[in-house]
Amino acid sequence: MSLAEKSCVPCRGGVPPLTREEFEPMLKELKGWEIKNDERLLKSYKFNDFKSSLKLANEIGELAERENHHPDLLVRWGELGIELWTHAVGGLTESDFILAAKIDKIKE
């Protein structure tokens, strides 16, 4: 099953974040995401206006509510920045990669 077909699982903490060896295969399923310090997924979309950045942010917000997994979004003229990690573990979990894959599907 692909990441985009899975659902995010709420994390209450108490589990370790994924290691590089664990998340590398999942990263290969994503389009244009990068890893920061082995603990955050980052992606940026470029636009020619503010309205497009805001529109995508709202679509991602709806998705995040359905999945109960919420990214940090930076909306500004010409760009939408996305930062994903699981706060409860202070790093990456499978749910971060699932949400990233679903975000990729929005932009297909």
LINBELLIN-V705126 format. One record per pair of residues at least 24 apart in sequence whose ideal C-beta (glycine too) atoms are under 8 Angstrom apart, sorted by sequence separation. I is the first residue (numbers start at 1). GAP is how many residues later the second one is. If there is no record, write none. Layout:
i={I/I}
gap={GAP/GAP}
//
This chain:
i={53/56/50/53/3/50/53/69/2/3/50/53/69/49/50/67/71/49/69/48/69/47/67/46/47/67/71/46/47/45/44/45/64/67/44/63/44/45/43/44/42/43/63/42/63/41/42/41/42/40/41/60/63/40/41/40/39/60/59/56/39/40/41/56/39/40/38/39/38/41/41/35/43/10/8/10/41/7/8/43/8/45/30/33/26/29/17/23/27/30/26/30/17/29/16/17/18/31/15/17/18/23/30/11/13/16/17/18/12/13/17/18/11/11/15/11/9/11/9/9/8/6/8/3/7/8/6/3/4/3/3/4/3/4/2/3/4/4}
gap={24/24/25/25/26/26/26/26/27/27/27/27/27/28/28/28/28/29/29/30/30/31/31/32/32/32/32/33/33/34/35/35/35/35/36/36/37/37/38/38/39/39/39/40/40/41/41/42/42/43/43/43/43/44/44/45/46/46/47/50/51/51/51/51/52/52/53/53/54/55/56/57/57/58/59/59/59/60/60/60/61/62/67/67/68/68/69/69/70/70/71/71/72/72/73/73/73/73/74/74/74/74/74/75/75/75/75/75/76/76/76/76/77/78/78/82/84/84/85/86/87/88/90/91/91/91/92/94/94/95/97/97/98/98/99/99/100/101}
//
